[in-house]
Amino acid sequence: MRAPATPPVIAPGHTFGTVTDKITSIVLTNKTPLGWWAGFLFVSMFAGLLAVSLTYLVLTGVGIWGNNQPIGWAFDITNFVWWIGIGHAGTLISAILLLFKQTWRTSINRFAEAMTLFAVVCAGIFPLFHTGRPWLAYWMVPYPNTMNVWPQFKSPLIWDVFAVSTYGLVSLLFWFVGLIPDLATLRDRATGRASRMIYGMLAMGWRGSARHWHRYETAYLLLAGLATPLVVSVHSVVSLDFAVSVIPGWHTTLFPPYFVAGAIYSGFAMVLTLVIPIRKFYGMEDFITMRHLQNMAKVLLVTGLMVGYGYTVEAFMAWYSANRYEGFMMWNRMTGPYWWTYVLLILCNVVTPQTLWFKRVRGSVPALFVISLVVNVGMWLERFVIVVTSLHRDFLPSSWGRFSPTIWDWSTYVGTIGLFLTLLFLFLRFLPMISIFEMRTLLPAAKVTEEA
């Protein structure tokens, strides 16, 4: 019995011209779709909510959030870790899959890279404003000064500054370098003078000569090699914010690999959540095929199993260590005031993804969309459980407390989602969401064969 054919990376029947026309038409159209305007205005309202929330926070103080003693880290750090995790899929898809020569990355790498940058922007908001004095953020940079005040390099906050800023900078360079050939295509096809000037400046004089392509390939490969270790290092550093402490539930060597697996898990879930409606709205089913969705579903299943293994080891070590504080922490997570968050995260992150073992589920677009949404919720709950349930009851019963988010906690969080989607809408409108020149390399006409 012959095995069923693997779905193609690009639908048959396309030529160099049709690939270029279809992708550039979204950007160079003179009439913006009404659906784009409706979506953009809707999400920009939430971005405005973020501006209002942060303005009120600066004028009033961090006390408008629900942070208290002993829960000094609450929604802000929960959301910071969640957003950083979402940004991991872009680098993994773009850099690591490029080095492994996986052609199915081609249709989604540009989109995922942009998602990484926007997620890092949203993540940086929370620790910046959690300090209470964001206008003094430059104190964390070791610049020469007359006061001889240097950052406290033993502080995990400083580690985050260097890890996240390095990750954001390399991701930005990697994304922009990949855009240069396509920006030149937009420059040559644009009809308006302003568009030609803007795309022309961004294309940096690209002419597609052999020398240009040689230098481009070298730079792109070097940036991919530089970005690859950052996939592991940045979330490992974020995990050390917790692991270097003595708080039960945090003080564990499991956190670095556990956090990295969770970051890739949540990142791929967010890519699926956004790619599925976008490919439908813009009619990109020929370029983002079922092959891409099924491969991302498989990655989701594998990383979900890794995350589930992390939960199991965490519970086992709390028992096996015979540490009464670790044991109580685990029991409190399961049966304490926040028990429902732990149950939900197990259902979302471990139980629900097991349906991806079935090919019928992996081949169903609505099912993949629902599962990706469930995983996004579950990964946020995981960060909430790690942060809040470990802090609200630690060593001294006299120091126990509860955390209840205020309306400003929620408005800041929802506002960052609005900012993220606003930036995404602008990206879809003004830049090619799919790499034009890389899609051309997938066509049969691009294959070079040597005659004997």
N, C-alpha and C positions, 0 to 999 in steps of 0.2 A: 504494500500500500504506500503510495507516494505521500510524503509529508506536505502539508499545506504550504504554499509559497509565502515567503516573508514579505510583508508590505514594503513598497519601495520608499526610498528616502525622498524622492521627488517624483511626482506623477508623470507618466509618459506623455509625449506630445509637445514638450516645450523646447524652444530654441533659445539661443543667446538673447535674441531680441525680445521674445515674449517674457523671459525672466526679468530683464531690465525694465520693460514697460510696466509690468504688473507691480513691481516693488516701488518704482519711482512715481507712479501715478498717484499713490497715496499721499506722497509728500508734495508733489508739484501741482496737484489739482488746484484750480482757482476757486472751487466751490467746496468749502468744508462741509462734510455730512452733518445733517441736523442731529443725528444720534451722538456725534462727537461733541457738539455744543451742549447738548442736554447733559451728557455725562460729565463734561468738564465743569459746567456751572454747578452741578450737584456736588462734586467732590471738592471744588474750590470753596464752597461754603464751610466745609469741615476744616479746610486749611485756614480759613478765616477764624474759625473757632479756636484753633491752636494759637493764632496770633493774640486773640483776646485773652486766652488762658495764661499765656506766658507774660503778657503785659501786666495782668493783674497779679501774677506771682512775683514779678520784680518789684512792683509797687507795694505789695503787702507782705511778702515773705513766704518761705517754704511751708509755714504753718497752715496754709490753705489746703495742703495735701494731708492725707491721713497718717503720715509718718508720726511715730511716737516712740516712747521708750517702753519696751526694748526693741520695737520694730523700726529701727532707724532706716533700714532699706525696705522698701515696699514696692509700690507700683512702678516707681521710677527705674529701679535697677532691674525689676522683672521685665519691663518693656525694653530696656537697653539690651539685655541679653537676648531677648526674643528677636529684636530687629537685627542685631549682629548675626544671629543664626540664619535669618532669611537671606542675608547678603552672601552666604557661602556658596550657594548653588551657582551663581554667576561665574566665580573663579574656577570652580570645579569643572563646569561645562566647557568654559573657554580654554583654560590652561591645561588641565590634566588630560581631558579628552583629546585636546589637540596633540599633546605629546604622544598619546597612545593611538593617534591617527584614526579616531572614530568619526566617520563622515556624518553620522546622524546628528552631531552637535551643530552642524552648519546652519540649520534653520532656526535654532533657538539661542545660539550663543550671544548674538548682539543684544537681543531682548533681555537675556539673563544678566549680561554685564551691566546694562542700564539699571536693572532692578537692584543689583549689588550697590551701585553708587547711591541710589535713592534711599536704600535701607540704611546705609552707613550715615547718611545725613540725618535721618530720623533717629537713629541710635544715639548719635552724638548730642542730641538735644537734652536727653535725660540726665546724664552725669554732669553736663555743663550747668544746668539750672538746679540740680540737686546740691551743688556747692553753696547755693544761696547768693553768691556774688559772681555771676557770669562775666561781669566786666573785668574781673581780675583773673580770668582764665590764663592770661599770658604768664602768670607766675609759675605755671607748670612747665614752661619751656625753659631749658637751661641756657638762657642768653646772658652775655656779659652785662653786669650792672654794677653800679657804685655801692649798692647796699650789701653786696655779697650774700644775698638771699638765694639759696639754691633749692631746687625741688627735693622733697624727701624721697629718695630713690628706693626706700624700703616700703613705700606705700603702693598698694596695688593700683590706686588711681593713676599714679604716674606710669605704671606699666601699661595700663589701658591707653593712655595718651599716645605713647610711642607705638603700641601694637596697632591700634585702630587707625591712627594717622598714616602709618606706613602702608597698611592694607588699603586704605582709601586712595592714597597717592598712586600706588602701583596699579590698582584697579582702574583708576582714571586714565593713566598713561596707556594701559593695555587696551582700554575701550576706544580711546581717541585714535591711537595708531591704527587699529582695525578699521576705523571709519574713513581714513584718508582716501583710499581709492574710490569709495562710494561717494564721498563729498565731491570729488572731481567729476564723477558722473552726473551728479545733481547740478554742478556748476555748468557743465556743457549742455545740459538739457533745459535748464531754467530759462523762462521767457522774460521775466521781470529783471530790470537792471539791479534793483536792490538785492534780489535773490542771488543773481550771478556774483555780485560783489561779496556777499556774506559767505556763500559756499566757496567762492574762489579763495578768499583769505584763509578759510578753515582748511582748504585742500593743500595749502602750503606749496603751491607750484607743481603739484603732481601732474605728470604728463604720461605716465605709463611706460616709460622707457625701460630697457633691460636693466640699466643701472639703478633706476628707482625701484624696480621689483626686487632686485638682489638685496638692496639695503633694507627694503621693507620686510622681506622674509627673514633676514638676519635679526632685525630689531624685534619683530613679532615673536620669533622663537626665543630670543633672550628674555623678553618680558614674560613669556609663558613659563620659562624655567624659574624666573624670579618669583612669579606669583604662586607657583605650585607649593613651596614650603609655607607660604602665608596661609594657605587653606588650613593647615594643621596648627600653625603657630598662633594665629590671632585668637582663635577660640580657646586654645590651651592657656594663653595668658589670661583671658577673661575668666576661665575656670579657676585660675590660681587666686583670683579675688576672694574666692570662697575657701579653697583648699589650704591656704596658708594660715587660716584662722584655727582656733581651738573649739569652735562651735560644733556641737554634735550635729551630724548630718552634712557638715561641710568639710571637716577635717579628714579627707580621704584621698588616696592616690588614684582612685578610679576616675576622678572628675575630668582630667584632660581628654582621654579618648572618648569618654562618655559624652562630653560637651561637643566634641568634633562630630561624632556620629549624629547627635541630635541636631546640630547645625545643618548638616547636609540633608538630613531628613526633613526639617522644616523648610529649608530652601527649595528643595525639589517640590514639596507640597505647594509652596507659593507660586512657583513657576507654572505648575499644572493649573492652579486656580485662575491665573491670569491669562495663560496661553489659550485655554479652551474657549472662553468667550471672544477673545480677540481674533482668533483664526476664523471664527464663525462670522463676526461682524465685518471683517475685511475680505472675506472669501479666500482665505489663504490655505484651504484644505489641500491644495496641490503641493504646497511647500512644507507645511507642518502636517505631516500625514499621520496615520495611525501608528506607523513605525516609531515615530518620536514619542507619542503618548504611551505606547506600550513599553518602550525602553525606560521612560521615566517612572512608569508604574513599577517596573522590576527593581529599579534603584530604590524606590520608596519602600518596597517590600523588604529588601535586604537591610537597608538602614533602620527600618522599623524593628526588625529582628535584633539588630545590634543594640538599639535603645532598650528593647524589652529585656535583653540579656543584662544590660546595665542595671535595670530596676531589680532584677533577680539577685545579682551580686550584691547590690546595695543592701537589700533585705537580709541576705545570707550573712554578710559580714557584720551587720548589726547584732545578729544572734551569735555568730561564731566568735566574735571578739570578746564576748562575756563582759563588755563594757556596759554598765548599767545605764549610763547616759545615752549611749548610742541605741541601746535596746528600747529605752523609753521614747526616744525621738521617733523611731520607726513605728512603735505601737501608737504613739500619739498621732502620727500622720494617718494611720489607718482608722483610728477610732476616736480621735479628738474632735475639737470644734470644726476643723476644716476637713473632716473625713471625706466629704462629698467631692472635694476637689481631687483627692487622690484616686477615688473610685472612677471619676470621670476621665482622668488622664490615662488610667489603665485601659478603659474602654475605648478611648479615642486613639491612643498611640500604640496599643498592643493588640487589642481584639479586632477592631475594625479593619486594619490593614491586612489581616489574614485572609480576607476575601479576595485579595489580589493573587492568591495562589491559583484561582480559577481563570482560565483564559477568557471565558465569556465576560467576566467582570473587567479584565484588562482591555477588552475590546469594546466596552461600552463607555462612550464619552460622558453621558450623564452620571454614571456610577463613579468614574474617575474624578469628576468635578466634585461630587458630594464627599468622596473619601478625602480628597485634598483639603476641603474645607474643614472636615472633622479633625484631620491631623494638625492643621494650623491652630485650631482651638486647643487641641490636646497639648501641643508644644508650649503654648502660652501658659496653660495650667501647670505644666511641669515646672516652668521657671517660677511661677507663683508659689508652688509647693516648696521648692528648694529654698526660696528666699524667706517666705513668711513663716512656714511651719517650723523651720529650724530656729527662728529668732523668737517666736512668741512664747516658747517655753524652753528655757535652757537649764542652767545649773540650779538657780535659786528660785524656789516657788514664790518668794516674796517679790521677785522681779517679773513674774509672768504677766502677760498682757494680751490684748486682742487688737487686730487691725481691721478697720472698716474703711474702704475707700470713700473719699468725698466726691462730690460732683466735679470738683476740679481735677481730681485724679483721672476720672473717666473722660472729661473734656480734653485733657492734655493727650491722653492715649488715643482717643478717637481723632483728635486733631492731627496727630502724626500720620495716621492712616490716610486722612484727607490730603496731607502734604505729599505723601508717597504717591497716591493716585493722581494728584494734580501734576506732579513732575512726569509721571508715566504718560499721561494724556498729551503733554507738550512734546515729549519724546516721540510718541507715535505720529504726531502731526508734522513735525519739522525735520525728523531724521529717519532714515530707512531702518525699519525694525528688523529686517533680515539682511544679512550680508549679500550684496548683489554679486560681487566677483567670486565669492566662495560658492554661491549657488550655481554659478556657471560651470565651475569645475566638476560638478556632479553630473552634467549632461553627457550623453554618449559622444557628442561631437568634440568634447574636451579631452577625450581619452587619446593618448598618443601610443601608437603601436609600431613596433619595429618589424619591418619585413625581412624575412630570411634572405 
